[in-house]
């Protein structure tokens, strides 16, 4: 059996990462998400908190961070530096063996690699609010604000780093509403698809 990679793009609070973890367990492969931040911090000699500031974020570098590294000219494109580092990490993880990679434009980064399945997990806005309240212990107001902010940020991130997309659906092979089937069933459906396609 050839090695394969599953990428998961997900709306915030659609439970995409949780579904990915269940899939990884079912398939007996690794899932990479926050590991990418940890490895980027190591390679760039920065803290995980600093890398997290730039993770899946296209915005301008903060004034305070620039002031602290006034004579380090690379800081003026720190978002790009973090993206390039994470891109190389994603390529390294993908070449190590079969795995699931969450977010960070992995579908775009691996668009020329064979045996890749790109999945997009979404859910209605109302259900994502419920997930935030039940799973992340937010108030309704906090949930609404966070969902809108993360959605906007991730959209801008993809628009900046995923160039020349041919389709309005991006590179997704499968799009699935996690609220329609629930977390466990969604994970099972996707696991079965992986087993019958790229994992054959």
N, C-alpha and C positions, 0 to 999 in steps of 0.2 A: 504494500500500500504506500502510495506517495504521500509526502508531507503536504499539509494544506494549512490555509489560514482563513479564519473567519473574522471579519471586521464588524463591529457593532457601532452604528451611529444611533444616538438616542436623544429624545427630548428629555429635558430635566423632569424628574419625578414620574417618568413613564415606567420606572423600575427596570430599565435596560441593563444596568450593571448587575443587579440581582439575578435577572434572567440569564445573563452571560455567565455568572458564577455557577448556576445550576447546570448550564450547558457544558461548561468546562468539566464539572464533576461527572456528568453523564458520559462525556466523551473521553475522559481520562487524559486531558491535556491542560496546559497552563493557560491562565488568563492574565493579560497584562493591562493594567490601568494605572494605578498609582505607582506601580513599579517603574513606569516610564519617568515620572517626576523624580523618584529617588535616584534613578540612574543618571538623569540629566544633572541633578545636583552634584553627583559625584564627578561627572565628566567636566562640569563647568566650575567646580570648586566653589559652589554656592550652597546656601542652606535650602532645605526643602521648602521652607516658607517663602524664600525669595523666588524660587522656580514656580511655586504655586501662583504667585502674583501674575506671572506671564502665561500660565498654562491655559490653553484654549481661550486666550484673550488677545485681541488684535490692537488694543488701545495704545496710547502714547505712554512712554516711560514716565514714572512719577518724578516730580521735581526733587523730592528729597533723595531718591535713589541716584539721580543724576548728580546732585550736589555732593553726595558722599563719594562719587567716583568721577570727580570733575575732569581729571586728566586721562581718563580711560575712554577713548573715543568710541570704542565698541559699544558702550552703554547706550549710545544714541540710536542703536538699532537692536536693542536687547531683545525685543519681541521676536525679531527675525532670527537672532542668534539662538534663542531658546527653541524656536520652531525647527531650525536646521539641526540642532542637536537632537531633539526628539525624533525628527525624521530619520536620522541615522540610527537611533536606538530602535525605532520600529522596524527598520530594514534588518538590523542585526537580530532582533527577536524573531522576525519572520523567517530568517534563514537558519535559525537554530533547530527548528522542527515545528510540528503542528501546534497551533495555538489560536487563542482568541485575543484580539486586540480591540480595546474600547476607545472610541473617540479619536481626537487629534488628527483628523483627516487621513486616517490610516487607509481608507478605501482609495483615496486619491494617490497617496504615497505608493501604494502597492498596485496601482492600476496596470502596470506592465508585468506583474508577476503572475505566473500560472497557478491554477488551482486555488483561487481565492473566492470566497463567497461573502458578498457584502450585504449586511442586514441593517435595516432601519427600524427601530422600535419607537412607536409613538402612542399617544393616548389623548382622549379629549381633555380640554382644559379643566373641566369640572372634576374629572377623575384624578387629574394630577394634583389638584388642590387637596382632595381627600387623601391621596398618598402622602402629601407633605404633612398633613395634620396627623395621620395615623403612624407613619413610618419615621418622620423627621421631627415630630412633636412641635410643629410650627402652629402659630395662630393662623386663621384664615387670611387675615390681612398680610401677614408675613409671607405666607405661601404665594399669594397673588403677586406680590412685589418681587419675590425671588424668581418665580417662574418667568415673568416678563423680562427680568433683567438677564437671566441666564440664556433664555431663548434669543434675545437680541444679540448678546455677546457671541454665542456660538454661530449664529447666522453671519455676523460680521467676520468672524474668524475664518469660516469657510469661504466667504466671498473674497477675502484677502489672499488666502493661500491655495485655494483650489482653482487654478486658472483654466480657462477654455473648456468649461464643462459643456458637453454636447447635449445634455438632456436636462429638463427641468426637474427630473427626479434624481439628478446626480448620477452616481455610479451604483446605486442600490439595485441588487437583484431581487430582494424580498423586502416588502414593507408590511409591518404587522401591528395591529392595534392590541396592545397588551391588555387593555381593559375588556376586550371581547372574550378572551379565553382565560384570563387570570395568569398569575406568575408561573405556577408550576406547569400548567398545560401549554402555555406559550413556549416555555423552555423545552418541553417534550416535543412539540410540533417542530420547532427549529432544530432540535437535536436529530430527529428522524430525517429531516431534509438534508442536514449535513451528512449523515450516515449514508444516504442514498445518492449523494452527488459528489462532493469533493473528497469525502473520506472513503470512497469505494476502492 
